[in-house]
Amino acid sequence: MDGWFIASLVVGLISSLICVVAALLKKGPNDVTLLSVVAVELFLLSYLVASIVRTATGVQPAGAAWEFWAYLITAISLPVAGFYWAILDRAFWSNYVLAAVGLTIVVMMARMAQIWYGMATLALGT
């Protein structure tokens, strides 16, 4: 497994857990839940920079480059969309939307690792 994927797993799952707990407690989006999604976004921005550096130094994805970059751009936009959703809708249900962002990012990072390394699945290592 890729170190970036493991980092996304930690950041994404912690963010999702924080948001689900807040939603179960019937709390609206607050600084803690919003900042957990900001942490996911900051992670993705650092991954973007690292991906640009890797590409600039000649390391290319094993799969389709356009697919990798499309996943990355989409992933970067998700925390922003979830953040604005939570700001506009202050009901506790918005925390479930924020939780979905973290989980979705984990899945998208797994797919980006597959594209980058040319593996069919991360779990099997094939």
C-alpha positions in Angstrom: 0.0 0.0 0.0 1.0 3.5 -0.8 1.9 5.9 2.1 -0.3 8.5 0.6 -3.2 6.1 0.7 -2.5 5.2 4.3 -2.4 8.9 5.2 -5.8 9.5 3.4 -7.2 6.5 5.3 -6.3 8.0 8.6 -7.3 11.6 7.8 -10.5 10.6 6.0 -11.7 8.1 8.6 -11.0 10.4 11.5 -12.8 13.3 9.8 -15.8 11.0 9.0 -15.9 9.7 12.6 -15.9 13.2 14.1 -18.7 14.2 11.7 -20.8 11.1 12.4 -20.5 11.5 16.2 -21.6 15.1 15.9 -24.6 14.1 13.8 -25.6 11.4 16.2 -25.4 13.9 19.0 -27.8 16.1 16.9 -25.2 18.9 16.7 -25.1 21.2 13.7 -21.9 21.7 11.8 -19.4 23.4 14.1 -15.7 24.4 14.1 -14.6 20.8 14.9 -16.5 19.1 12.1 -15.7 21.9 9.6 -12.0 21.9 10.5 -11.9 18.1 10.1 -13.0 18.6 6.5 -10.5 21.4 6.1 -7.8 18.9 7.2 -8.9 16.5 4.4 -8.7 19.4 1.9 -5.2 20.3 3.1 -4.1 16.7 2.8 -5.4 16.6 -0.8 -3.6 19.9 -1.7 -0.4 18.4 -0.4 -1.0 15.3 -2.5 -1.6 17.5 -5.5 1.8 19.2 -5.0 3.5 15.9 -4.5 1.8 14.5 -7.7 2.9 17.6 -9.7 6.5 17.1 -8.4 6.5 13.4 -9.2 5.2 14.1 -12.7 7.7 16.9 -13.2 10.6 14.7 -12.2 9.6 12.1 -14.9 7.6 9.6 -12.8 4.3 9.0 -14.7 1.2 7.0 -13.7 1.1 3.5 -14.9 -2.5 4.0 -15.9 -4.2 6.7 -17.9 -2.8 10.1 -16.7 -6.0 11.9 -17.6 -8.0 9.6 -15.3 -5.6 10.1 -12.4 -5.8 13.9 -12.7 -9.6 13.8 -13.2 -9.9 11.8 -9.9 -7.6 14.2 -8.1 -9.4 17.4 -9.3 -12.7 15.8 -8.3 -11.4 14.8 -4.9 -10.1 18.3 -4.3 -13.5 19.8 -5.0 -15.5 17.4 -2.7 -14.4 18.9 0.7 -15.0 22.4 -0.7 -18.5 21.4 -1.8 -19.2 19.7 1.6 -17.9 22.7 3.5 -20.2 25.1 1.7 -23.2 22.7 2.1 -22.6 22.6 5.8 -22.3 26.4 6.0 -25.5 26.9 4.0 -27.5 24.2 5.8 -26.8 24.3 9.5 -28.9 21.3 10.4 -27.2 18.3 12.0 -27.9 16.3 8.8 -25.1 18.3 7.2 -22.6 16.5 9.4 -23.6 13.3 7.5 -22.7 15.0 4.3 -19.3 16.0 5.8 -18.8 12.4 6.9 -19.5 11.2 3.4 -16.7 13.5 2.1 -14.1 11.7 4.2 -15.2 8.3 3.2 -15.4 9.2 -0.5 -11.9 10.6 -0.4 -10.6 7.3 1.0 -12.2 5.4 -1.9 -10.9 7.9 -4.5 -7.4 7.8 -3.1 -7.5 4.0 -3.4 -8.5 4.3 -7.0 -5.8 6.9 -7.6 -3.2 4.6 -6.2 -4.4 1.9 -8.5 -4.1 4.2 -11.5 -0.7 5.5 -10.4 0.9 2.1 -9.7 -1.1 0.1 -12.3 -2.6 -2.3 -9.8 -6.0 -4.0 -10.2 -6.5 -3.9 -6.4 -4.6 -2.6 -3.5 -5.6 -5.4 -1.1 -4.4 -8.2 -3.3 -1.3 -6.3 -4.6 -1.9 -7.5 -8.1 
